[in-house]
Amino acid sequence: DAGPPAAGPIATAPTSEEIYTYIKQRLIDEAPELLKVITFKPEIVVEVKRETINMDGASMKGRVAKLLAEDFFKHPRTQSETRTELKRTGKDINTGELSKWFRELLSKGFFLRDGEKYVAAPGMKARILEAK
């Protein structure tokens, strides 16, 4: 009598990684159209609320706003350059009031500051409405 058969290696169940790799390879080989690559692209959504300021074009604030609408601040300008332009086009203004107005326009997003110079902020809108 030969006796019971010799014991062979015990089969182990496949791991989840092995099952995944097998199924993925079968899909690649037999049905690649079923595979879909998912990629993530970062996105930021910014909601913009426009600050609107209406003013009289004859006031100091209105005259500076008019310069802003006419692209005077397309290139960086100092307060002194602005005052010179305001004097050229009308009466002289108080430098303290001009400085306060520049700070307000800066804080409301109409200006960017570069050292002592101010420039119109990108995306800022300024327009002149003719009085009726």
Contacts in CASP RR format, 6 or more apart in sequence:
PFRMAT RR
TARGET T0000
AUTHOR 0000-0000-0000
METHOD contacts of the structure
MODEL  1
DAGPPAAGPIATAPTSEEIYTYIKQRLIDEAPELLKVITFKPEIVVEVKR
ETINMDGASMKGRVAKLLAEDFFKHPRTQSETRTELKRTGKDINTGELSK
WFRELLSKGFFLRDGEKYVAAPGMKARILEAK
14 22 0 8 1.000
27 34 0 8 1.000
27 35 0 8 1.000
28 35 0 8 1.000
50 125 0 8 1.000
51 108 0 8 1.000
51 109 0 8 1.000
51 110 0 8 1.000
53 65 0 8 1.000
53 108 0 8 1.000
55 61 0 8 1.000
55 62 0 8 1.000
55 65 0 8 1.000
56 62 0 8 1.000
57 63 0 8 1.000
57 65 0 8 1.000
57 66 0 8 1.000
60 86 0 8 1.000
60 93 0 8 1.000
60 94 0 8 1.000
60 97 0 8 1.000
60 98 0 8 1.000
60 101 0 8 1.000
61 101 0 8 1.000
63 86 0 8 1.000
63 89 0 8 1.000
63 90 0 8 1.000
63 93 0 8 1.000
64 82 0 8 1.000
64 86 0 8 1.000
64 98 0 8 1.000
64 101 0 8 1.000
64 102 0 8 1.000
64 105 0 8 1.000
65 126 0 8 1.000
66 128 0 8 1.000
67 73 0 8 1.000
67 82 0 8 1.000
67 85 0 8 1.000
67 86 0 8 1.000
68 105 0 8 1.000
68 110 0 8 1.000
68 120 0 8 1.000
68 124 0 8 1.000
68 126 0 8 1.000
69 126 0 8 1.000
69 127 0 8 1.000
69 128 0 8 1.000
70 128 0 8 1.000
71 120 0 8 1.000
72 82 0 8 1.000
72 85 0 8 1.000
73 111 0 8 1.000
73 118 0 8 1.000
73 119 0 8 1.000
73 120 0 8 1.000
74 119 0 8 1.000
74 120 0 8 1.000
75 119 0 8 1.000
76 114 0 8 1.000
76 117 0 8 1.000
76 118 0 8 1.000
76 119 0 8 1.000
77 117 0 8 1.000
77 118 0 8 1.000
77 119 0 8 1.000
78 116 0 8 1.000
78 117 0 8 1.000
78 118 0 8 1.000
79 95 0 8 1.000
79 98 0 8 1.000
79 99 0 8 1.000
79 102 0 8 1.000
79 116 0 8 1.000
79 118 0 8 1.000
82 98 0 8 1.000
82 102 0 8 1.000
82 118 0 8 1.000
83 92 0 8 1.000
83 93 0 8 1.000
83 95 0 8 1.000
83 98 0 8 1.000
86 92 0 8 1.000
86 93 0 8 1.000
86 98 0 8 1.000
87 93 0 8 1.000
102 111 0 8 1.000
102 118 0 8 1.000
105 111 0 8 1.000
105 118 0 8 1.000
106 112 0 8 1.000
106 113 0 8 1.000
106 118 0 8 1.000
109 121 0 8 1.000
109 124 0 8 1.000
110 120 0 8 1.000
110 121 0 8 1.000
110 124 0 8 1.000
110 126 0 8 1.000
111 118 0 8 1.000
111 119 0 8 1.000
111 120 0 8 1.000
111 121 0 8 1.000
112 118 0 8 1.000
112 119 0 8 1.000
112 120 0 8 1.000
112 121 0 8 1.000
112 122 0 8 1.000
120 126 0 8 1.000
END
